Every structure is written in C-alpha cells, then in structure tokens.
Amino acid sequence: MDQTIISATVDALRNGSSVLYPTETVWGLGCDATNEAAVKKITQIKSRPEGKSYLILLAEDHQLNKYVRAIPDVCWDIIDSAVNPITLIYPEGINLAPGVCAEDGSVGIRITSDPFCAALVKKLNRPILSTSANLSGDPTPTTFEEISDSVKQQVDYVVNLPAHKMSGKSSSVIKVGLDGSFKIIRK
C-alpha cells in the first residue's frame, strides 16, 4: 500500500477537500463526514437534491458506537455473515455533519473491506462520506473513464490508484429498525 498516496489523501480530507477515490465497489466521491462544508461541496458536485442521505465508511465495526445512537443486535450478525460489501442503514446517526443523515435521522454505514479505504479512515480517525462518482440520476461509473468530466473538474483531489481492484457493483443496502426488523433496499 502506497503510504504517500494515503497521507496525501488524508491531508486533503483534513483540509475539507472533496476527493475522487476507488473503493471496493465503485469509484467514489468522498470527504470527511464530520465536515459540514465538505459535505455541502459533495452535494453541489453531484447536483444532488438536499435531504437525500449519504453513506459513510468506517474501518472497523467497533467504530459504530461513535456514529450510531443504538445498534440493533441483528446488525452484528449481518456484519459478521456478510460476504460481499453491505451497507446497513441504522436508525439514528450521531456525530456527523448535517446532510449526511437522512431526514428521519438514519444513516447508512459500510464497514469497508478495502485496505486503501480502511487505511484512510484509520489515519483520518473519522468516517469518510462515500457516494458514487456520478451526477445525481446518472448511471454509476464502474471505471475512471466513465466518470463525467463535470465531476472530475469540480473535485478537489483525485486519488491515482490505477491498479485498484473494485467489484464494479454497488453494495447491498439493508435498513434495520431498532426492534431488529430489517428491509432489503438494494440487493
């Protein structure tokens, strides 16, 4: 893993920059999920309607306690049994910038299995907002070449990891209730 790229990316995130980076799924747009101005910048780049929530990346499941008020027990089972990338929507996000959580207070969180993304989260010591690197409503790009010029020109920092392995498929999404009920949003 290239520590120079990790350090430069974390410096950009700490400075409130928007970043274009590879994840384990698809190319992502991201920022420090606790920085309100950075979250607004991502919303502008995507031309995304206000009020639509984002997901955040964490490196390890014990970090959930810092960003979720109550974690239903079923979440631990889902995390432990997940084979592919999965985003869980928890009932109430905390300690995040306005605009990250949905209007009902819920927050989507993926414990990243990607070594590069996990290293970013650990070194930043905060969650990273992550969203697909496309304009709102456009198809999700699976390669760097598919990312629109508009996104590439507006982002502050582009991570250069050409050999990074991605699945090319967005994560599954499951919304979990405080009572342990759950609903599959995206397979």
N, C-alpha and C positions, 0 to 999 in steps of 0.2 A: 504494500500500500504506500502510495506516494505522500509522505508527511508534508512536503512542501505544498501540494495541492490542498490537503486538508487544512493546513494552517492558513493559507490564503483565503480559502472559502470561509472558514470560521471568522477571520478578520473582517471579511465583507459582511457576514451576518451580524457580527457585533456592532458594526458601523451603520446598521439599519438598511443595508442594501438588499435588493431583490436578487435572487440567484436562479440560474437555469442549470439544472443538475440531473444526472442519471440516478434513478432509484432501482430497486429490484423489480419494479413493474414496468414503468414507462418514464419518459423524460418528465421532470417536474419543475414547477416554479415554486420557489420557497423563500422563506425569510424566518427571522426569529419570531416565533409565535407569541411572544410576550411584548412585542414592539408594535404599538398601535399604528404609527406612521408607516412602518414597513408593510403591515397587513393591508392598509389602505392602498399602498402602491401596487401590491399584487392584484387587488380588486380592480384598479384602474387599468393595469396591463391587460387583464383578461376581459375587460369591458363587461364585468360580471355585475348582475343586479345586487344592490345592497340587501343584506339579510340572508343571503344564501351562505350556509356554513362551509367551513373548510375542514380538512382533517389535519392532524398533527402526527409527526413521527417521534417515537421515543425509542431509546436503545434497549431498555430492559423493563420488564413488567413491574418491578418494584417502584419505578418512577410514576406509575399510575396514581399512586396515593397523593402525589403533589398536584395533580391536574384534574382529578375526579373526586367529587364530594363523597359518593358512596359507590362501591363496586359490587354489583350483584355477584354472588358466588358462582353462578353459571359462567361468568366471564373467564374465570381462571381455567375452567375445564375446556372452554373453546380455545383459549390461547394455547394451552398445553397440547391439544389434539390437532391444531392447525398444521396442515402440510404445505399449503400454499399461502401467499400473502393474504391477510384478512384484516379488515378494518372493523372495529367494534364501535358502535355509537352508544356512548354512555349517557345516562340521564342528566347529569349536571356537571359541566366543566367548570373548573375554577383556576384562578391564577393565570389566565390567558388574556391577551389583548381583546378589546371589543372587536367584533366582526369575525372572530374565529368560531365561536359557538353559534348554533342555530338560534332562532328566535325563541324556541322553547327551553333554551339553556343547554341542550345536549351538545356533545362533542364527539367527533369521530377520531379514533386513535388507532394507529397501526404500530405495533412493536416491530420495527424494521429488522429483517433478516439480512439486509445488505451490509457488508462490512464497512463500505465507504460511508453510507448514511449513518450507521451506528457510531462510527468514529466522529462524524460531525456533531451529532447530538451530545456525545460524551464530552468532547472538547469544548463545545459551546456551553454545556451544562444547562441547557434549556431546550424545550421542544422546538422542532422545525415545522412550520406550516408547510404543507405539501399539497399541491394541486397539479393536475395535468397541465402541460405546457402548450395550451391552446387558447384561442379566444373562446369566450363563453358561447356554447352552442355548436362550435366546430368539432369535427372528429378529433379524437385523442391521437396525437402523433406517437408513433412507435419507434421512429428513428429521428436523429437530429435534423436530417434533411427535410423531414415533414413538418418541422416547426415553422410557423409563419414568420416572415421577415419582420412583421409588426412586433411580435413577441421578442424576437432576437434583438431588435433595435431598442426596445424600451427597457429591457432588463439591465441591471447594473453590472452583473458579473456572470460569466459563463464558465462552468467547470469543464475543463478539457480532459475527458477520460474516454478516448475513442474505443478502447477495447472492453469497456464496462459491459458486463452481461446483464441483460434485462429480459424479463419474460415477454414483454410486449403486450401484456394483458393487465388491465386494471385489477385491483384487489377485489375480493368478495367483500360485501358490506352486510353486517348484521346489526340491527338495532335491538338493544337489550333494555328491558324495563326493570325498575327497582325490585319488582316481585319475581324476577328471574325469567319472565316471559321474553320471547325474542321473535323477531320477524326478519326474514331474509330480504334485504333491499336489492342486492345485486349478487348474482352467482359468479 
